[in-house]
Each structure stands twice: as C-alpha cells, then as structure tokens.
Amino acid sequence: MKTRLLICLALTAAAMLVCDRSRACTNVIVTPGASADGSSMVSYAADSHMLFGELYFLPGRHWKAGAMRQIIEWDTYRPLGAIPQAPVTYQRVGNINVNQVIIGETTWGGRLELMDTTAVMDYGTLIYVALERARTAREAIEIIVSLANEYGYASEGETFSIADKEEAWIMDLIGKGSDNKGLVWVARRIPDGYISGHANQARITRFPLDDPNTLYAPDVISFAREKGYFSGSDEEFSFREAYCPLDFGTVRGCDARVWSMFRLLGGSAFDADSYLNYAMGYDLAGELPLWIKPDHKITPKDVADVMRDHFEGTPMDMTTDIGAGGNALPYRWRPMGFKWEGKSYVNERAIATQQTGFWFVAQARPNLPDEVGALIWFGCDDAATSYLTPIYASTKAVPECLREGNGDILHYSPTSQFWMCNRVANACYKMYNYMAPLARCAADTFEQEQMFTKVPELDGKLAKLIQKGRVRKARKLMTEYTVGTAMDQFEVWKKLEELLLVKFIDGNVKAQNEDGSFKHSKYHSGTPEGLTQPGYTDFWKEAVAKSAHGSVLEEK
C-alpha cells in the first residue's frame, strides 16, 4: 500500500490554504426516495478548531412592526449590522426548523477577491435566518438570495445543503466583491432516489439553463465573463471552474471525502476504483458525479457511520502509515502540510476529524406531522468517538449538557457534552486501536436502540396525539424525551471516560468479565488479573526496526 504521507512537489500555496482552513466541513444529502423511511436527510460536521459544540435553540414568535434582527458573524461573534425582523419567525433547533427545513454547509473559499468586506450577511447568519423564516427548501433558497443581494454577502464561497420533507437541493454560491453587492449562485434539486454531498469544494459544474429544478443568479455567467473567469458559450459554463478552480489540494483534501461517502453509501452503484485517481489528486481531468443513485435504501445510522470515516480500506487509509504512530491513530495534528528538505508534504483530510465542534444527521420525515417529523440527531466533537442523541425540533427545551453558554472553547464545563466527548476522544488518541473501539461500541449500542426502536415507538405515540389535537401534550412528551435521553447518555459517557482511564492507564490493558467488572486476583479485589501490555502495531515495529536510529538486540 502506498504511503499515506504524500510528496507533492507541485503543491501550491493556495492548495495548502484550502486544505488547512480553520473551518472545513462535510455534508451528506439523501433524498426521500433514497432513504429507508422516506425522509430527506442532511448530515453536517462543523469542523473548526475554534468552534464550541452546543445546540442552538430559538423559539418562534411574532414580532412587532419595526423590530430589528441583529446580525452577528457566526465564526467570530463580530457585529455586522441589523436587518428588519420578519413578522413571524419559526422555531429552530440546531440546523432544522419546525417546518422540517434543514440547512448545512461547507466552505470552499474560491476567488478571495470576491469577498465583500462591507456586507452584513455572513454565511452562518444566512443559514439561521433562513431557518427562522422558511417553510420549504425552495423558500429557504429565495430567502438566502434575497438577503445577500439586499444587504451584501460577507463570507467566502460556500456550498449549502438545503432540504425539506419533499426535496433536497445542493447550492453553490459566492460573493461579488466589495464594490458589487450580492451573490452569484447555482442551486440544483437532487433527483429523488439519489444522494449527493460536498466537502469544501464547489460541486456544480455545467448545468441546464432551462430547467425548473435548476435555479441560478441571472448574472452568474455574465459576471464570470466580466471578471475574466470564463470566455466560452453559455452551454459550456461551469460554476466550479469559474469560481473555484480545482487543484491538487482541493481534490485530495476535499473531493476525496465525497468520493469516500459515495463508495460507502452507493454500494455496487458507484464504481469507486474508476474515480480513485481523481480522488487522490492524480487526474484532475476526472470529475465526480454531482449525485449518485445508491443500490440500497439508506438509514440515518448509515449516514452517521459515514461521518466516522477515515478512508479505512483505501489507499488513503489514515491508520496504516508511520503518521498513525504505534497505535493506528487516524489523525494528524495541524497544520496539514509541511516542508522538509525542499519538498512539500500533505497529510490526508478524512470525513471524521479531531476538530469537529458539533455534527448531526437531520431528518425531514413526510410520513409524520411536522411537529413530530422534524428530528435532528446531534453530537459534539470527533464523530468517530462520540454519539448522536435525538432532538425533536418542536421541543420546548434543550438538555443542559447541550445548552448554549454551558462552557465555551476557552472555559471547561463538567456538565457540557462537548467537553465530555472531548475527554473521551483525547483519551482514545493515546491508544486508538484499543480504546476507540470501546467508544464506538457504546455509540453504536445507543444509536441502534434509539434509531430503530425507541424513537419509532415514540413517533407513533406523538403522531396519535397530534391527530387528536393534543399538541401541547405531544410537545411535553417530546421535550421530556429529548432532554431525558440526552442527559442519560451524557452520564453514560462520563462512566465511559472513567472506564477508559482505569482500563488503559499507563499503556496497560486490564481484563474484564462479561458483566463489565474487572478481573482481579483471588487475594485482593484491587489487584488486576489478566493484565496485558499489547504494545504497538507491526507496521510501526517494522519502521522503527529499519530506522538508522534504532537499537538492535542481537539474537543469541
């Protein structure tokens, strides 16, 4: 297998910038016809070294005439201005609202000269204001475009996932510079029965110019011509090539994640090998499809597990080179690239990553009333060693462990899910191949029970209450369940962190009985029996043995 630490003499500064963005995220989009339960799904990993994981919660309300909505930049908390408040706003929880509208994003930067430094609407605020006002995915697109055109767009290039209970869309957008207020953009409805995804690289290339399921800015092509980004016929125009041209870094660090999600979810319908050279950045003339039709119906658990991917079993497997150390750690601390003896190197960037603030799989479920159907499975920190807990969008409260303001990235809180998941993850990073499977098993057990048993059972009860007009009773039950389930699992994770500390302290592994208790000697209950010291992977042993700095003990 090829080394995962790739030499790239042609690696450009721009490629390194894209690969090492402070915010670098991943989305999976599933249409109703591709899902096992007929729901639209959007997954999102909000990956930022400075983002704190908490559950944003804003109840809906009616507003008086003249009320203003303050705009605070999502990334920095910098005040950008204010816009008139809508007469009515809808409750939103995380990135879903009570109308079953879901929005996620990934940032790709693109042509940085197109940032508007005078604008009011940043990409994060566009998402959350749209959720406050939209009843459908198409309406969310209209709101995003209208707000950015009126008040200016303050961020870099973005791809948005926008879904409701009937449709799912992928939207590429970028600003027009400080002297040209607004957006250029394209949005395409993903055909029902198909899936799509994006990961910090614009995804829409050529698109039909006369199609009700393709929407775009009227000047998206003419503006590119004006700026010198494009000179061909309208039919040849590619949004990606004009506004976010490919290079090695954007493919290997970004589109490779889309390739991996397609190989994991597509089954036999996606020939991963035929796109491998593109995904690895060797053949930039290749191109991933914008969407694929999987050969099986997809569950929320399937999507959740894709968000835990490290390219396992592929030539980019992050567990199998010297960078993984002696315990198959699939993470590389930042920066992603470095230089040595005049050559440039870059590590892989997988879907699961250490700097995730929060992540989710959100569902818009048409077979249930809106009050019940809007559901977000929400988690904090590294997806590979954390869990998703069910949050009904119509809840009247959020769990204390996910409450906004319960700690932040600079202030530890023992009651915060973000900090507890970080404690578990950072423990696992020490002996990953032995410790992480325990965290994954605990997450799998919880998610399987909730996704396939507990939540469906409650859905049925809630739907009956709604049908009988007992909405207040239904909201009370879903609130109790949302809060109680999250807090119970938070306690489980506290116990897990204690187990990891005791079981693996100092590189030793203590044996356990089937009931989970530790094996001990017959003379003393505090003295372990069956303690082992597993050491390091064979790959690491071989690498050390071949090192010029290694010591060889001659065999007698």
SEMI-619518 format. One record per residue (C-alpha): residue number from 1; y, z, x. Coordinates in nm, 3 decimals, decimal comma, padded with zeros to 5 digits. Last residue first. Layout:
N
NUTI  nr      yy      zz      xx
NUTI NUM       Y       Z       X
...
***
This chain:
556
NUTI  nr      yy      zz      xx
NUTI 556 -01,548  02,060  02,184
NUTI 555 -01,281  01,893  01,976
NUTI 554 -00,942  01,863  02,136
NUTI 553 -00,653  02,016  01,945
NUTI 552 -00,384  01,755  01,927
NUTI 551 -00,020  01,856  01,890
NUTI 550  00,211  01,621  01,703
NUTI 549  00,541  01,499  01,843
NUTI 548  00,423  01,145  01,902
NUTI 547  00,325  01,135  01,536
NUTI 546 -00,015  00,991  01,455
NUTI 545 -00,158  01,327  01,349
NUTI 544  00,153  01,394  01,142
NUTI 543  00,116  01,070  00,951
NUTI 542 -00,257  01,125  00,900
NUTI 541 -00,202  01,476  00,766
NUTI 540  00,070  01,350  00,533
NUTI 539 -00,151  01,081  00,388
NUTI 538 -00,438  01,329  00,354
NUTI 537 -00,223  01,551  00,134
NUTI 536 -00,131  01,901  00,247
NUTI 535 -00,270  02,254  00,247
NUTI 534 -00,501  02,382 -00,026
NUTI 533 -00,483  02,752  00,064
NUTI 532 -00,724  02,926 -00,171
NUTI 531 -00,753  03,270 -00,333
NUTI 530 -01,090  03,321 -00,501
NUTI 529 -01,039  03,691 -00,562
NUTI 528 -00,694  03,841 -00,575
NUTI 527 -00,620  04,211 -00,516
NUTI 526 -00,420  04,379 -00,793
NUTI 525 -00,717  04,473 -01,011
NUTI 524 -00,884  04,657 -00,722
NUTI 523 -01,249  04,714 -00,631
NUTI 522 -01,417  04,439 -00,827
NUTI 521 -01,182  04,188 -00,670
NUTI 520 -00,945  03,994 -00,888
NUTI 519 -00,937  03,674 -01,088
NUTI 518 -00,602  03,617 -01,254
NUTI 517 -00,577  03,611 -01,632
NUTI 516 -00,542  03,273 -01,801
NUTI 515 -00,818  03,320 -02,059
NUTI 514 -01,044  03,082 -01,864
NUTI 513 -01,008  03,297 -01,554
NUTI 512 -00,753  03,222 -01,286
NUTI 511 -00,766  03,159 -00,912
NUTI 510 -00,464  03,229 -00,693
NUTI 509 -00,317  02,944 -00,491
NUTI 508 -00,143  03,028 -00,164
NUTI 507  00,165  02,842 -00,042
NUTI 506  00,378  03,155 -00,010
NUTI 505  00,358  03,240 -00,381
NUTI 504  00,162  02,989 -00,587
NUTI 503  00,012  03,194 -00,870
NUTI 502  00,278  03,464 -00,889
NUTI 501  00,582  03,236 -00,886
NUTI 500  00,425  02,969 -01,102
NUTI 499  00,319  03,230 -01,357
NUTI 498  00,670  03,377 -01,374
NUTI 497  00,816  03,030 -01,435
NUTI 496  00,559  02,972 -01,707
NUTI 495  00,650  03,301 -01,875
NUTI 494  01,014  03,194 -01,896
NUTI 493  00,897  02,855 -02,025
NUTI 492  00,702  03,023 -02,307
NUTI 491  01,015  03,222 -02,397
NUTI 490  01,209  02,896 -02,425
NUTI 489  00,928  02,766 -02,644
NUTI 488  00,987  03,046 -02,893
NUTI 487  01,364  02,988 -02,885
NUTI 486  01,328  02,618 -02,956
NUTI 485  01,080  02,672 -03,238
NUTI 484  01,294  02,940 -03,402
NUTI 483  01,619  02,744 -03,390
NUTI 482  01,489  02,416 -03,529
NUTI 481  01,251  02,586 -03,773
NUTI 480  01,511  02,822 -03,913
NUTI 479  01,759  02,537 -03,938
NUTI 478  01,503  02,312 -04,105
NUTI 477  01,427  02,583 -04,361
NUTI 476  01,791  02,656 -04,440
NUTI 475  01,869  02,285 -04,466
NUTI 474  01,586  02,242 -04,717
NUTI 473  01,703  02,538 -04,925
NUTI 472  02,056  02,397 -04,933
NUTI 471  01,924  02,053 -05,032
NUTI 470  01,728  02,174 -05,334
NUTI 469  01,781  01,857 -05,535
NUTI 468  01,413  01,828 -05,627
NUTI 467  01,378  01,522 -05,405
NUTI 466  01,537  01,718 -05,121
NUTI 465  01,284  01,999 -05,163
NUTI 464  00,996  01,752 -05,161
NUTI 463  01,130  01,589 -04,843
NUTI 462  01,155  01,929 -04,673
NUTI 461  00,794  02,021 -04,747
NUTI 460  00,665  01,687 -04,622
NUTI 459  00,878  01,696 -04,309
NUTI 458  00,748  02,048 -04,236
NUTI 457  00,391  01,923 -04,210
NUTI 456  00,496  01,621 -04,005
NUTI 455  00,688  01,855 -03,769
NUTI 454  00,396  02,092 -03,710
NUTI 453  00,109  01,848 -03,665
NUTI 452  00,157  01,531 -03,459
NUTI 451  00,494  01,580 -03,290
NUTI 450  00,495  01,960 -03,271
NUTI 449  00,137  02,012 -03,158
NUTI 448  00,142  01,724 -02,913
NUTI 447  00,482  01,829 -02,780
NUTI 446  00,375  02,190 -02,710
NUTI 445  00,047  02,100 -02,541
NUTI 444  00,209  01,821 -02,341
NUTI 443  00,487  02,049 -02,216
NUTI 442  00,240  02,317 -02,102
NUTI 441  00,019  02,055 -01,935
NUTI 440  00,321  01,904 -01,760
NUTI 439  00,428  02,244 -01,629
NUTI 438  00,078  02,311 -01,497
NUTI 437  00,054  01,962 -01,347
NUTI 436  00,383  02,028 -01,162
NUTI 435  00,241  02,317 -00,959
NUTI 434 -00,045  02,165 -00,757
NUTI 433  00,085  01,816 -00,669
NUTI 432  00,441  01,947 -00,653
NUTI 431  00,400  02,232 -00,406
NUTI 430  00,766  02,320 -00,333
NUTI 429  00,919  02,085 -00,597
NUTI 428  00,738  02,282 -00,868
NUTI 427  00,961  02,588 -00,820
NUTI 426  01,268  02,367 -00,849
NUTI 425  01,137  02,231 -01,177
NUTI 424  01,056  02,571 -01,326
NUTI 423  01,393  02,722 -01,232
NUTI 422  01,568  02,406 -01,350
NUTI 421  01,396  02,434 -01,688
NUTI 420  01,523  02,793 -01,711
NUTI 419  01,876  02,688 -01,619
NUTI 418  01,893  02,411 -01,876
NUTI 417  01,727  02,628 -02,142
NUTI 416  02,006  02,884 -02,105
NUTI 415  01,939  03,255 -02,173
NUTI 414  01,940  03,360 -01,806
NUTI 413  02,283  03,196 -01,765
NUTI 412  02,397  03,066 -01,426
NUTI 411  02,756  02,953 -01,378
NUTI 410  02,850  02,643 -01,180
NUTI 409  02,669  02,378 -01,388
NUTI 408  02,753  02,563 -01,707
NUTI 407  02,638  02,870 -01,894
NUTI 406  02,590  02,915 -02,268
NUTI 405  02,907  02,717 -02,347
NUTI 404  02,740  02,473 -02,584
NUTI 403  02,432  02,635 -02,735
NUTI 402  02,095  02,513 -02,608
NUTI 401  01,925  02,850 -02,542
NUTI 400  02,112  02,997 -02,839
NUTI 399  01,940  02,752 -03,070
NUTI 398  02,163  02,524 -03,280
NUTI 397  02,300  02,594 -03,626
NUTI 396  02,323  02,440 -03,974
NUTI 395  02,051  02,186 -03,902
NUTI 394  02,102  01,844 -04,058
NUTI 393  02,027  01,664 -03,730
NUTI 392  01,684  01,828 -03,715
NUTI 391  01,607  01,940 -03,360
NUTI 390  01,251  01,919 -03,226
NUTI 389  01,192  02,055 -02,871
NUTI 388  01,120  01,831 -02,575
NUTI 387  00,968  01,982 -02,260
NUTI 386  01,044  02,004 -01,888
NUTI 385  00,858  01,921 -01,566
NUTI 384  00,864  01,540 -01,565
NUTI 383  01,182  01,519 -01,773
NUTI 382  01,392  01,682 -01,500
NUTI 381  01,668  01,886 -01,665
NUTI 380  01,700  01,971 -02,034
NUTI 379  01,516  01,860 -02,346
NUTI 378  01,576  01,737 -02,700
NUTI 377  01,354  01,571 -02,958
NUTI 376  01,611  01,442 -03,205
NUTI 375  01,548  01,403 -03,577
NUTI 374  01,737  01,224 -03,855
NUTI 373  01,473  01,173 -04,125
NUTI 372  01,518  01,506 -04,303
NUTI 371  01,872  01,484 -04,440
NUTI 370  01,843  01,105 -04,438
NUTI 369  01,554  01,122 -04,686
NUTI 368  01,222  01,022 -04,526
NUTI 367  01,037  00,691 -04,487
NUTI 366  01,334  00,543 -04,304
NUTI 365  01,295  00,765 -03,995
NUTI 364  01,574  00,748 -03,736
NUTI 363  01,423  00,910 -03,429
NUTI 362  01,578  01,045 -03,109
NUTI 361  01,387  01,092 -02,782
NUTI 360  01,593  01,314 -02,556
NUTI 359  01,721  01,399 -02,213
NUTI 358  01,962  01,652 -02,066
NUTI 357  02,134  01,708 -01,732
NUTI 356  01,893  01,496 -01,528
NUTI 355  01,947  01,546 -01,155
NUTI 354  01,583  01,567 -01,045
NUTI 353  01,478  01,225 -01,163
NUTI 352  01,231  01,072 -01,405
NUTI 351  01,298  00,700 -01,453
NUTI 350  01,244  00,619 -01,085
NUTI 349  01,500  00,547 -00,812
NUTI 348  01,324  00,439 -00,493
NUTI 347  01,461  00,521 -00,149
NUTI 346  01,695  00,296  00,045
NUTI 345  01,711  00,204  00,412
NUTI 344  01,974  00,031  00,623
NUTI 343  01,915 -00,063  00,986
NUTI 342  02,146 -00,002  01,284
NUTI 341  01,936  00,267  01,446
NUTI 340  01,902  00,460  01,120
NUTI 339  02,108  00,414  00,809
NUTI 338  02,075  00,596  00,478
NUTI 337  02,027  00,528  00,110
NUTI 336  01,955  00,740 -00,196
NUTI 335  02,215  01,001 -00,108
NUTI 334  02,061  01,214 -00,242
NUTI 333  01,735  01,404 -00,231
NUTI 332  01,420  01,201 -00,266
NUTI 331  01,174  01,286 -00,542
NUTI 330  00,810  01,203 -00,617
NUTI 329  00,673  01,506 -00,424
NUTI 328  00,318  01,428 -00,310
NUTI 327  00,257  01,769 -00,149
NUTI 326  00,274  01,702  00,224
NUTI 325  00,604  01,520  00,219
NUTI 324  00,677  01,263 -00,050
NUTI 323  00,904  01,074  00,191
NUTI 322  00,596  01,009  00,402
NUTI 321  00,460  00,777  00,135
NUTI 320  00,234  00,813 -00,170
NUTI 319  00,412  01,010 -00,442
NUTI 318  00,701  00,769 -00,502
NUTI 317  00,480  00,487 -00,628
NUTI 316  00,682  00,168 -00,567
NUTI 315  00,374 -00,050 -00,510
NUTI 314  00,251  00,072 -00,850
NUTI 313  00,009  00,347 -00,953
NUTI 312  00,280  00,601 -01,030
NUTI 311  00,623  00,440 -01,064
NUTI 310  00,777  00,790 -01,104
NUTI 309  00,754  00,804 -01,486
NUTI 308  00,848  01,108 -01,696
NUTI 307  01,067  00,913 -01,941
NUTI 306  00,761  00,702 -02,016
NUTI 305  00,593  01,024 -02,133
NUTI 304  00,863  01,085 -02,392
NUTI 303  00,829  00,729 -02,520
NUTI 302  00,455  00,765 -02,574
NUTI 301  00,510  01,104 -02,736
NUTI 300  00,758  00,949 -02,980
NUTI 299  00,476  00,713 -03,084
NUTI 298  00,441  00,341 -03,016
NUTI 297  00,235  00,092 -03,211
NUTI 296  00,020 -00,134 -02,996
NUTI 295  00,036 -00,471 -02,818
NUTI 294  00,403 -00,431 -02,736
NUTI 293  00,652 -00,704 -02,832
NUTI 292  00,901 -00,749 -02,547
NUTI 291  01,279 -00,735 -02,515
NUTI 290  01,552 -00,863 -02,284
NUTI 289  01,288 -01,039 -02,078
NUTI 288  01,304 -00,960 -01,707
NUTI 287  01,454 -01,228 -01,487
NUTI 286  01,345 -01,397 -01,167
NUTI 285  01,593 -01,567 -00,937
NUTI 284  01,645 -01,231 -00,770
NUTI 283  01,304 -01,256 -00,606
NUTI 282  01,247 -00,974 -00,355
NUTI 281  01,426 -00,698 -00,547
NUTI 280  01,115 -00,493 -00,616
NUTI 279  01,145 -00,560 -00,990
NUTI 278  01,173 -00,934 -00,922
NUTI 277  00,862 -00,938 -00,705
NUTI 276  00,677 -00,740 -00,972
NUTI 275  00,760 -00,966 -01,266
NUTI 274  00,429 -01,155 -01,274
NUTI 273  00,242 -00,833 -01,199
NUTI 272  00,377 -00,660 -01,509
NUTI 271  00,224 -00,909 -01,751
NUTI 270  00,351 -00,753 -02,073
NUTI 269  00,155 -00,799 -02,396
NUTI 268 -00,152 -00,631 -02,243
NUTI 267  00,016 -00,292 -02,278
NUTI 266  00,386 -00,310 -02,352
NUTI 265  00,465  00,061 -02,329
NUTI 264  00,379  00,143 -01,967
NUTI 263  00,446 -00,203 -01,820
NUTI 262  00,770 -00,232 -02,017
NUTI 261  00,888  00,112 -01,902
NUTI 260  00,816  00,014 -01,542
NUTI 259  01,004 -00,315 -01,562
NUTI 258  01,298 -00,132 -01,716
NUTI 257  01,290  00,112 -01,423
NUTI 256  01,280 -00,177 -01,176
NUTI 255  01,596 -00,305 -01,345
NUTI 254  01,789 -00,017 -01,187
NUTI 253  01,736  00,075 -00,822
NUTI 252  01,541 -00,234 -00,716
NUTI 251  01,743 -00,470 -00,934
NUTI 250  02,090 -00,323 -00,892
NUTI 249  02,032 -00,264 -00,521
NUTI 248  01,908 -00,614 -00,437
NUTI 247  02,200 -00,785 -00,607
NUTI 246  02,265 -00,897 -00,961
NUTI 245  02,608 -00,990 -01,097
NUTI 244  02,768 -00,751 -01,347
NUTI 243  03,048 -00,925 -01,540
NUTI 242  02,978 -01,295 -01,515
NUTI 241  02,608 -01,290 -01,427
NUTI 240  02,534 -01,025 -01,687
NUTI 239  02,726 -01,196 -01,966
NUTI 238  02,553 -01,527 -01,902
NUTI 237  02,736 -01,844 -02,012
NUTI 236  02,538 -02,167 -02,003
NUTI 235  02,598 -02,252 -02,371
NUTI 234  02,973 -02,206 -02,323
NUTI 233  02,979 -02,470 -02,051
NUTI 232  03,026 -02,373 -01,687
NUTI 231  03,312 -02,207 -01,494
NUTI 230  03,245 -01,835 -01,483
NUTI 229  03,383 -01,526 -01,303
NUTI 228  03,721 -01,683 -01,224
NUTI 227  03,922 -01,426 -01,418
NUTI 226  04,035 -01,680 -01,680
NUTI 225  03,685 -01,819 -01,708
NUTI 224  03,544 -01,471 -01,774
NUTI 223  03,819 -01,416 -02,032
NUTI 222  03,725 -01,743 -02,205
NUTI 221  03,361 -01,637 -02,233
NUTI 220  03,401 -01,288 -02,386
NUTI 219  03,715 -01,397 -02,571
NUTI 218  03,583 -01,376 -02,928
NUTI 217  03,401 -01,050 -02,842
NUTI 216  03,034 -01,067 -02,932
NUTI 215  02,778 -01,021 -03,208
NUTI 214  02,424 -01,157 -03,210
NUTI 213  02,204 -01,095 -03,514
NUTI 212  02,416 -01,321 -03,733
NUTI 211  02,351 -01,607 -03,485
NUTI 210  02,594 -01,879 -03,380
NUTI 209  02,667 -01,839 -03,007
NUTI 208  02,310 -01,764 -02,907
NUTI 207  02,289 -01,552 -02,589
NUTI 206  02,264 -01,606 -02,214
NUTI 205  02,232 -01,289 -02,003
NUTI 204  02,223 -00,951 -02,175
NUTI 203  02,083 -00,670 -01,957
NUTI 202  02,373 -00,517 -01,766
NUTI 201  02,225 -00,284 -01,504
NUTI 200  02,229  00,096 -01,511
NUTI 199  01,885  00,137 -01,670
NUTI 198  01,815 -00,061 -01,985
NUTI 197  01,552 -00,085 -02,254
NUTI 196  01,392 -00,304 -02,518
NUTI 195  01,114 -00,286 -02,773
NUTI 194  00,991 -00,535 -03,033
NUTI 193  00,843 -00,516 -03,383
NUTI 192  01,177 -00,591 -03,546
NUTI 191  01,383 -00,826 -03,332
NUTI 190  01,638 -00,641 -03,114
NUTI 189  01,986 -00,696 -03,254
NUTI 188  02,214 -00,826 -02,983
NUTI 187  02,556 -00,694 -02,887
NUTI 186  02,796 -00,872 -02,648
NUTI 185  03,117 -00,734 -02,502
NUTI 184  03,463 -00,791 -02,361
NUTI 183  03,671 -00,485 -02,427
NUTI 182  04,027 -00,370 -02,488
NUTI 181  04,373 -00,356 -02,329
NUTI 180  04,471 -00,618 -02,070
NUTI 179  04,703 -00,498 -01,794
NUTI 178  04,487 -00,202 -01,692
NUTI 177  04,175 -00,417 -01,670
NUTI 176  03,958 -00,599 -01,923
NUTI 175  03,697 -00,335 -02,000
NUTI 174  03,318 -00,374 -02,001
NUTI 173  03,046 -00,401 -02,262
NUTI 172  02,674 -00,468 -02,304
NUTI 171  02,516 -00,380 -02,640
NUTI 170  02,149 -00,337 -02,733
NUTI 169  02,076 -00,300 -03,102
NUTI 168  01,816 -00,133 -03,323
NUTI 167  01,791 -00,182 -03,698
NUTI 166  01,653 -00,019 -04,014
NUTI 165  01,669  00,361 -03,967
NUTI 164  01,969  00,336 -03,736
NUTI 163  02,005  00,226 -03,377
NUTI 162  02,260  00,175 -03,100
NUTI 161  02,158  00,162 -02,734
NUTI 160  02,473  00,108 -02,527
NUTI 159  02,505 -00,071 -02,193
NUTI 158  02,812  00,016 -01,994
NUTI 157  03,065 -00,131 -01,751
NUTI 156  03,328  00,108 -01,621
NUTI 155  03,544  00,352 -01,815
NUTI 154  03,889  00,393 -01,973
NUTI 153  03,874  00,145 -02,262
NUTI 152  04,206  00,089 -02,439
NUTI 151  04,351  00,246 -02,753
NUTI 150  04,334 -00,035 -03,006
NUTI 149  04,068 -00,256 -02,849
NUTI 148  03,855  00,042 -02,750
NUTI 147  03,877  00,197 -03,097
NUTI 146  03,795 -00,130 -03,278
NUTI 145  03,504 -00,217 -03,050
NUTI 144  03,340  00,124 -03,080
NUTI 143  03,400  00,138 -03,456
NUTI 142  03,252 -00,209 -03,515
NUTI 141  02,944 -00,125 -03,309
NUTI 140  02,898  00,200 -03,502
NUTI 139  02,926  00,006 -03,829
NUTI 138  02,645 -00,219 -03,716
NUTI 137  02,432  00,085 -03,635
NUTI 136  02,493  00,236 -03,978
NUTI 135  02,691  00,519 -04,140
NUTI 134  02,937  00,561 -03,855
NUTI 133  03,228  00,806 -03,826
NUTI 132  03,124  01,112 -03,624
NUTI 131  02,863  00,911 -03,437
NUTI 130  03,132  00,661 -03,339
NUTI 129  03,350  00,947 -03,213
NUTI 128  03,056  01,069 -03,004
NUTI 127  02,976  00,737 -02,843
NUTI 126  03,335  00,629 -02,787
NUTI 125  03,401  00,970 -02,630
NUTI 124  03,130  00,910 -02,374
NUTI 123  03,256  00,559 -02,289
NUTI 122  03,615  00,664 -02,230
NUTI 121  03,884  00,593 -02,492
NUTI 120  04,249  00,656 -02,393
NUTI 119  04,333  00,376 -02,151
NUTI 118  04,586  00,375 -01,865
NUTI 117  04,338  00,341 -01,578
NUTI 116  04,175  00,037 -01,740
NUTI 115  03,870 -00,057 -01,537
NUTI 114  03,828 -00,435 -01,498
NUTI 113  03,886 -00,426 -01,121
NUTI 112  03,555 -00,241 -01,098
NUTI 111  03,352 -00,551 -01,177
NUTI 110  03,019 -00,405 -01,280
NUTI 109  02,995 -00,030 -01,317
NUTI 108  02,644 -00,009 -01,456
NUTI 107  02,647  00,296 -01,682
NUTI 106  02,358  00,371 -01,918
NUTI 105  02,399  00,462 -02,282
NUTI 104  02,259  00,624 -02,596
NUTI 103  02,358  00,606 -02,963
NUTI 102  02,159  00,708 -03,272
NUTI 101  02,261  00,666 -03,638
NUTI 100  02,038  00,856 -03,881
NUTI  99  02,318  00,924 -04,133
NUTI  98  02,305  01,290 -04,026
NUTI  97  02,418  01,197 -03,677
NUTI  96  02,231  01,140 -03,353
NUTI  95  02,337  01,177 -02,989
NUTI  94  02,329  01,556 -02,963
NUTI  93  02,375  01,687 -03,313
NUTI  92  02,630  01,504 -03,526
NUTI  91  02,773  01,598 -03,862
NUTI  90  02,973  01,326 -04,029
NUTI  89  03,351  01,285 -04,029
NUTI  88  03,575  01,217 -04,329
NUTI  87  03,945  01,121 -04,335
NUTI  86  03,913  00,984 -03,979
NUTI  85  04,129  01,158 -03,719
NUTI  84  04,422  00,970 -03,571
NUTI  83  04,387  00,929 -03,193
NUTI  82  04,470  01,165 -02,906
NUTI  81  04,520  01,144 -02,530
NUTI  80  04,313  01,123 -02,214
NUTI  79  04,258  01,491 -02,134
NUTI  78  04,027  01,521 -01,829
NUTI  77  03,699  01,701 -01,908
NUTI  76  03,548  01,504 -01,616
NUTI  75  03,247  01,309 -01,741
NUTI  74  03,319  01,322 -02,115
NUTI  73  03,687  01,236 -02,094
NUTI  72  03,869  01,448 -02,353
NUTI  71  04,014  01,265 -02,654
NUTI  70  04,181  01,490 -02,912
NUTI  69  04,136  01,382 -03,275
NUTI  68  04,455  01,403 -03,477
NUTI  67  04,515  01,513 -03,837
NUTI  66  04,790  01,320 -04,017
NUTI  65  04,624  01,324 -04,357
NUTI  64  04,396  01,624 -04,394
NUTI  63  04,040  01,607 -04,268
NUTI  62  03,707  01,637 -04,450
NUTI  61  03,418  01,783 -04,255
NUTI  60  03,100  01,717 -04,060
NUTI  59  02,955  01,980 -03,829
NUTI  58  02,978  01,919 -03,452
NUTI  57  02,690  02,008 -03,219
NUTI  56  02,642  01,901 -02,858
NUTI  55  02,313  02,038 -02,724
NUTI  54  02,340  02,157 -02,365
NUTI  53  02,232  02,027 -02,025
NUTI  52  02,510  02,051 -01,769
NUTI  51  02,622  01,730 -01,598
NUTI  50  02,739  01,735 -01,234
NUTI  49  02,446  01,571 -01,054
NUTI  48  02,424  01,324 -01,339
NUTI  47  02,130  01,173 -01,520
NUTI  46  02,163  01,167 -01,896
NUTI  45  01,808  01,059 -01,979
NUTI  44  01,806  00,874 -02,309
NUTI  43  01,538  00,771 -02,555
NUTI  42  01,611  00,568 -02,867
NUTI  41  01,367  00,537 -03,154
NUTI  40  01,367  00,349 -03,483
NUTI  39  01,102  00,486 -03,714
NUTI  38  00,812  00,310 -03,882
NUTI  37  00,560  00,585 -03,802
NUTI  36  00,367  00,416 -03,520
NUTI  35  00,670  00,235 -03,384
NUTI  34  00,709 -00,136 -03,309
NUTI  33  00,820 -00,237 -03,659
NUTI  32  01,087  00,034 -03,664
NUTI  31  01,246 -00,091 -03,339
NUTI  30  01,199  00,099 -03,011
NUTI  29  01,478  00,136 -02,751
NUTI  28  01,417  00,301 -02,413
NUTI  27  01,719  00,424 -02,218
NUTI  26  01,770  00,530 -01,852
NUTI  25  02,066  00,695 -01,678
NUTI  24  02,263  00,696 -01,355
NUTI  23  02,568  00,918 -01,339
NUTI  22  02,682  01,016 -00,989
NUTI  21  02,602  00,659 -00,886
NUTI  20  02,385  00,622 -00,577
NUTI  19  02,205  00,297 -00,656
NUTI  18  02,523  00,129 -00,775
NUTI  17  02,718  00,232 -00,466
NUTI  16  02,436  00,128 -00,233
NUTI  15  02,430 -00,215 -00,391
NUTI  14  02,805 -00,247 -00,346
NUTI  13  02,779 -00,153  00,021
NUTI  12  02,529 -00,429  00,069
NUTI  11  02,163 -00,407  00,164
NUTI  10  02,095 -00,715  00,373
NUTI   9  01,896 -00,533  00,641
NUTI   8  01,672 -00,383  00,375
NUTI   7  01,401 -00,153  00,509
NUTI   6  01,218  00,015  00,222
NUTI   5  01,084  00,368  00,223
NUTI   4  00,798  00,321 -00,024
NUTI   3  00,570  00,190  00,248
NUTI   2  00,344 -00,088  00,130
NUTI   1  00,000  00,000  00,000
***
